[in-house]
Amino acid sequence: MDNFKAQVNKAEHYLCELDPSLARIIQNGPCFDPQAFNKTPFESLVHAVISQQLSLRSASAIRQRVSALLNGEANAKAFKQLCPDALKATGLSQAKADTIQRLIRFALNDNRLFEKFQQLPDQQVKQHLCEIKGIGPWTADMFLMFGLRRLDIFATGDLGLRKAVQRLLQTESLPSPSDCEQLAKKWQPYRSIAAWHLWRLVD
């Protein structure tokens, strides 16, 4: 974790030198929350599924209920032991509960899956994940950012991030995903860190 924090600090310094408008946000305070990264890769992926199209508050409440069922274990084997009805009772929709069951089978089919993901480039990880029903680009991006700690991810399909870009640019209309993608190119190779700070604008 210390090495990761050092990488984040380096990225923030780079972005401040690069973009004065982003620097003003970064200098308002840290965005790094160790709790956001203190999860197993599988747990991080499940949390991304839970968070699909939910407010931060609703998603957080369901995540906490799911975590309480696990008794400290958060890998695919632990999730497999959960009763499907107990999982649904946390507030999960049937579609999300079904997606989590597919993820369990996907992970248990290869016990080195997440080790392999660590070695793959971002796009290949997304391609593998998006083959699973219920997993789309946004969920894959969240997993890359928080599960694999990739530093150059910008989830242009995230409404909150688009609203943050709108506030940054002070535009009347909401920027399109393609507009956000074009803007974020200048923040490479640290688009994830830019995104973390931008999200604070709409927290």
C-alpha positions in Angstrom: 0.0 0.0 0.0 2.9 2.4 0.8 4.2 2.0 -2.7 0.8 2.6 -4.2 0.4 5.8 -2.1 3.8 6.9 -3.4 2.6 6.3 -7.0 -0.5 8.4 -6.3 1.6 11.2 -4.8 3.7 11.2 -7.9 0.7 11.3 -10.2 -0.9 14.2 -8.3 2.3 16.2 -8.6 2.4 15.4 -12.4 -1.2 16.5 -12.9 -0.7 19.7 -10.9 2.2 20.7 -13.1 0.2 19.7 -16.2 -3.2 21.2 -15.7 -3.8 24.3 -13.5 -7.6 23.8 -13.4 -7.2 20.3 -12.1 -4.4 21.4 -9.7 -6.9 23.7 -7.9 -9.0 20.6 -7.1 -6.1 18.4 -6.1 -4.7 21.1 -3.8 -8.0 21.2 -1.9 -7.1 18.0 -0.2 -6.3 14.3 -0.6 -8.6 11.9 -2.5 -6.8 8.8 -1.5 -8.9 6.5 0.8 -7.1 3.3 1.8 -10.4 1.7 2.6 -11.4 1.9 -1.1 -8.5 -0.4 -1.9 -8.5 -2.7 1.1 -10.4 -5.4 -0.6 -9.7 -8.7 -2.4 -10.0 -8.4 -6.2 -13.1 -10.6 -6.1 -14.7 -8.4 -3.5 -13.9 -5.3 -5.5 -15.5 -6.8 -8.5 -18.7 -7.7 -6.6 -18.8 -4.2 -5.1 -18.7 -2.8 -8.6 -21.7 -4.9 -9.6 -23.6 -3.8 -6.5 -22.9 -0.2 -7.3 -24.3 -0.3 -10.8 -26.8 2.5 -11.3 -27.2 3.2 -7.6 -26.5 6.3 -5.5 -23.4 6.2 -3.3 -25.5 5.9 -0.2 -27.7 3.0 -1.5 -24.7 1.1 -2.8 -22.7 1.6 0.4 -25.6 0.3 2.5 -25.9 -2.9 0.4 -22.2 -3.4 0.3 -22.1 -3.2 4.1 -24.9 -5.8 4.5 -23.1 -8.2 2.1 -19.8 -7.8 3.9 -21.5 -8.6 7.2 -22.6 -12.0 5.8 -19.0 -12.9 5.0 -17.4 -12.9 8.4 -14.2 -11.4 7.1 -13.8 -13.7 4.1 -14.3 -12.0 0.8 -13.1 -14.5 -1.9 -15.2 -16.4 -4.4 -15.3 -19.5 -2.2 -16.8 -17.5 0.7 -19.4 -15.9 -1.6 -20.3 -19.4 -2.9 -21.2 -20.4 0.7 -23.8 -17.7 0.9 -27.4 -18.6 0.5 -28.8 -16.9 -2.6 -31.8 -15.7 -0.6 -29.6 -14.2 2.1 -27.7 -12.3 -0.7 -30.9 -11.0 -2.1 -32.1 -10.0 1.3 -29.3 -7.4 1.4 -31.3 -5.4 -1.2 -29.7 -6.7 -4.3 -31.8 -7.0 -7.4 -32.3 -10.5 -8.9 -30.3 -9.4 -11.9 -27.3 -8.4 -9.8 -27.6 -11.5 -7.6 -27.5 -13.6 -10.8 -24.4 -11.7 -12.0 -22.6 -12.3 -8.7 -23.4 -16.1 -9.1 -21.9 -16.0 -12.6 -18.8 -14.2 -11.2 -18.4 -16.9 -8.5 -18.4 -19.6 -11.2 -16.0 -17.5 -13.4 -13.5 -17.0 -10.5 -13.7 -20.6 -9.2 -13.0 -22.0 -12.7 -9.5 -20.6 -12.5 -7.9 -20.0 -9.0 -5.2 -17.9 -10.6 -7.6 -15.7 -12.5 -6.8 -12.5 -10.7 -3.1 -13.1 -10.8 -3.4 -13.4 -14.5 -5.5 -10.2 -14.7 -2.6 -8.4 -12.9 -0.4 -9.2 -15.9 -2.9 -8.3 -18.6 -3.3 -4.8 -20.2 -6.4 -2.9 -19.3 -8.3 -3.6 -22.5 -7.8 -7.3 -22.3 -9.1 -7.4 -18.7 -12.2 -5.4 -19.8 -12.7 -7.8 -22.7 -12.7 -10.8 -20.5 -15.0 -9.3 -17.9 -17.5 -7.9 -20.4 -18.1 -11.4 -21.8 -19.9 -12.1 -18.5 -23.6 -11.3 -18.6 -24.3 -8.3 -16.3 -20.8 -6.9 -16.6 -20.3 -3.8 -18.8 -17.6 -1.2 -19.5 -18.4 0.8 -16.3 -18.2 -2.2 -14.0 -14.9 -3.3 -15.7 -13.5 0.2 -15.3 -14.4 0.3 -11.6 -12.7 -3.1 -11.1 -9.6 -1.9 -12.9 -9.4 1.3 -10.8 -10.1 -0.2 -7.4 -9.5 -3.9 -7.7 -6.3 -3.9 -9.8 -5.2 -0.3 -8.9 -4.7 0.7 -12.5 -3.7 4.4 -12.7 -4.9 5.3 -16.2 -8.6 4.6 -16.2 -11.3 7.1 -17.0 -14.9 5.8 -16.9 -16.6 8.1 -19.4 -19.8 6.2 -18.9 -20.0 7.4 -15.3 -22.7 10.1 -14.9 -21.0 11.5 -11.8 -17.8 11.9 -13.6 -19.5 13.6 -16.5 -21.1 16.0 -14.1 -17.7 16.7 -12.5 -16.2 17.5 -15.9 -19.1 19.8 -16.5 -18.4 21.6 -13.3 -14.7 21.7 -14.1 -15.3 23.3 -17.5 -18.2 25.4 -16.2 -20.3 24.5 -19.2 -24.1 24.7 -19.4 -24.7 21.3 -21.0 -23.5 17.9 -19.8 -20.5 16.8 -21.8 -20.9 13.6 -23.7 -18.8 10.5 -23.0 -16.8 11.1 -26.1 -16.1 14.7 -25.0 -14.9 13.4 -21.6 -12.7 10.9 -23.2 -11.1 13.5 -25.4 -10.5 15.9 -22.5 -9.1 13.1 -20.3 -6.4 12.2 -22.9 -4.2 15.1 -21.6 -4.2 13.5 -18.1 -2.6 10.2 -19.3 -1.0 8.2 -17.8 -2.8 9.1 -14.6 -6.5 9.4 -15.6 -7.6 7.4 -12.6 -6.2 9.9 -10.2 -7.8 12.8 -12.1 -11.1 10.9 -11.9 -10.8 10.4 -8.1 -10.4 14.1 -7.6 -13.1 15.0 -10.0 -15.6 12.8 -8.2 -15.1 14.9 -5.1 -16.7 17.8 -7.0 -20.0 16.0 -7.0 -19.8 14.0 -3.7 
